[in-house]
Amino acid sequence: MVFFVSKVALTEVDVDAQVAVHQALSLVGRLDKARIRETPVVVKVGVFNHKARRTNYPTAEVVGGITSAFNQAEKIYLIESDNYKGPGSERLQVWKELFSQKIVPFNLSEDKDTRQVEIAGEKMELSNLLFRPKIFVSTHALRRYARGTILKNLFGLIPIRKKAVYHTKLVPVILDLFEAIGGVDLAVIDATRTYSGPSARRSKEVNVIIAGKDAVAVETVGAALIGPNPAKMPIIQEAAKRGLGEGNLDNIKILGTPIEDLKERFRDL
């Protein structure tokens, strides 16, 4: 019997973050070229507060590395939704240098073409872009946060501005969203600079890219580097119980730079 092995790549950024992203994607195995040509690529970029002094969201270089890896795609959507820090369309402007006829910003909160789904026992209207045939990518900056990084990023799929109403049942909401849209095809954590907590009070440059096709495994490796212990993170453990990915570090194949060689960089955060 052949078992699926979750692979996560760790690559170091020497000069060019785009090169490190491409190296990571080559290690875990690029997606099927025919599928890339036939379906749009939807990239959920994580940006909570675009006006904050600390830019705790993926850099243009990293997002550019992701989009350039899909150069055969006809259309690439960078998606966000409104929150109390501002409209999604405004927050997406942090990547405006990447916009083109192919790479376009898309505000989920402005989409009138929606589908009703049940998320954590409640009816919710989500953009139909999330349900059409697509390649779905989740990318966020790495942070030490008990609620996660790459999986928590999916919370931004909710189109309403006041998302805090769902905080009391955050884990089921996020994982129901994960299942509703058909999962994540590629997860890329930008750890060029890492952050402590959602408010990013402290940060540190570490110059690492973490990537894989199993978003739960990518979340697990990121947490193993920066904390907290992934075995104690409800979002990871519940995702593993649902069969959405691998949450046990011992069962994840690390490619590229060994994780032990990088841990020192993540101390003091």
N, C-alpha and C positions, 0 to 999 in steps of 0.2 A: 504494500500500500504506500502511495506517495503522499506525504503530508506537505501542506503549504508552509513555507518558512517566511516569516516576516523579516524583511531586510530594511535596515535603516543606514543611510550613508552619513558619515561625518567628514566634512572637508574643511580645510583651513583656507581662509582668505589671505593670500599673500599680497597681491596688489589689486586685482580686479575681482569684485564680488560676483560678477556675471560668470566669470570662468569657474569659480568655485561652485556656483549653482549648477552649471553644465556638467562639471565633474561628478557632483553628487547624483544627478539624474542618470548619468551614464552608468554609475555603479549599481543603482537599484534597478536599472532596465527601463529604457524609454517606452512610452506608450505606443500602441500600434499606429503606424503612419497612415494607414487607410482610414482609421477612425478619426484621426486628427483632421484629415482632409474633408471628411464627410459631416462633422459635427462642430458646432461652436465650442469654444473654450470659455468657461465661466470661472473667473478668479475672484474668490472672496478675500479681499484685502482687509486687514484689521486696522482700523483707525478710530479710536474712541474720541480723542480730543486733538483736533488738528491745530489748535491755537496754543497748546501747552509748550512750555519751554523745552521739555524733554520730548524728543520725537520718538515716542515708544510705539512705532509702527514700522513695517518693512520699508527699507530704503528704496529709492527709485532704481538703484543698481541691482538690488535683489529681485524686485518685481520685473525689471527689465530682463534679467537673466531668465526668469520664468517665461515671460512672453516670447522672448527670442527662441526658446526651446520649442515653441509651437509655431514656428515661422511658416509651416505649411497649412495652418488653419486659415479659413476664410475670414473669421471674425473672432475677436477675443474681447470679452466683456469684463471690465473691472467693476465689481459690484459692492455696494454698501447700502445702508438704509439710514433714515433719519434717527437721531437721538437728541437728548436735551442739550448737547453741545453744538448742534447745528444740523442742517439738512445733509443727507448723504451726498448729494451732488456737490455741495460746497466742500465737504471733507475729502472727497475724491480728488480735489484739485491738488493735493500734495503730490500726486503722480502725473500732473498735467503734461510734463515734458515727454511722457510716453505716448500720449494720445495721438491717434492717427485715424485714417479711414478704416484701418483694421482693428486697432486697439481703442475701444470706446468706453467711457464711463457710463454706468447704468445704476440709477437710484431705484432700488426695490420699492421704496415707499411711494414712488410716483407712478408705478405700473398699475394700470387699470385692468389689465388682462391677468386675472388671478384664478387660483383654484382653492377651494375650501378643503382643509384637511383637519384631522383631529390631533391635537398636540397636548399631551398630558391631560387628557379628558376635556379639553376645550376646543371649540371650533376656531379656526384661524384661517385667514385669507393670505396666501402666499403667491408671489409672482410666478406666472406660468413659465418664465425663463428657467426656473429651478427644476421643472419637471420634463421639459422637452429633452430629446436626445442631446447629450452634451458631455463634455469632459469637465469635471468639477475639481477645482484646485482651492485649497485653503492655505493661506499664508499669513503669518503674524510674526511680530518680534517676540523673542523669548523673554519670559518674565517669571520670577518666583511668585507663584500665585496658586493657592489651593484649588481654585476653580479651573485651572488649566490655561492653556495658551491656544493650541491649534483647534481643539474641540470647542472651547469657549467662544472662539471666533464665529461659530455657527449661530450663536445667539443673535448676531447681527442680521440674520435672515428674516427676523421678525420685523414687519414693516412699520409698526406703530412707534411713535416717538418715545413714549413713556414705558419702556420695557421693564422697568423695575417691578411692575406688578407680577412678573413671572419669577422673581428672585427666590421666592419661597419654595419653588419646585424646579430649581434651575437644572439639576441633572436630568430628570425625565424630559424636560422641555428640550434641552440640547440634543439628547439622544433620540427622541422622537423626531426632531427635525432631521437629524442624520439619516434616519431610516426613511423618512418621508421623501427625501430628495434622491434616494438611491445610493447614498454613501459618498465618500470622498475618493476620487481617483488618484490624487497626488497631494501630499502635505509637505510644505516647505517652511521651516522655521528659520527666520533671520536672526541669528545670534552674533551678528557683527558687533552689536552692542546689546547687552542684556540689562534687565531692569528688575528692581525689587518691588513686587506688588503692583496692583493696577494703577496706582497713582505715580509710579516710577520715581519715588523719592531719591533712590540711589541708582546709579547705573555704572556700567563698566564695559570697556571695549574688550571683546574676546575674539572676534573675527572667526566665527565658525558658522557653517551652514549645516542644518540637519534636514534630511529629506527622505521620503519613502512613500510607497503606495498604500501602506497601512497607517492611517492617521492615528489610530490608537497607539501603535508601536512608536510612531514619531513623538507623540505626546509623552510616552513613557520614557524614551531616551532623553528628551529635553528636561523632564523632571528629574531624572537620575543625575543630570549634570548640574542643575541649578537648585533643585529642591522644589517642593517638599518631596519626601519619599513617595514614589509612585504607588507603592503598595498601600499607602494610607490616603490616597486621593480617590474620593467617591466617584468622580467622573470617569477615571480610568478603570476602576474595578467594576463599575456597573456596565460600562461599555464592553468589557471583556466577558462579563456574564451573559450579555445579550448576543455574544458572538460577533461583535462588530470589529474586533481586532485583537491584537496580542498586548496584554497588559503586564506580562511577566518579563522582566529584563533578561532573565536567563534563557528565555525562549526566542530572543530576538538576535538575528545575525547582524552584527555591526560591521560595516564596510568602510574602507578609507582609514582615517586616523583612529587608532584604538581609543576607547572612551577613557581609559585610565591615564592616557597621555594628556588629556584635556582638562581633567577635573580641577587641577590647580588653578587654571584660569578663572574658574567660576567661584572661587572662594571670596569671602569678604563682601558678599552681597546681602 
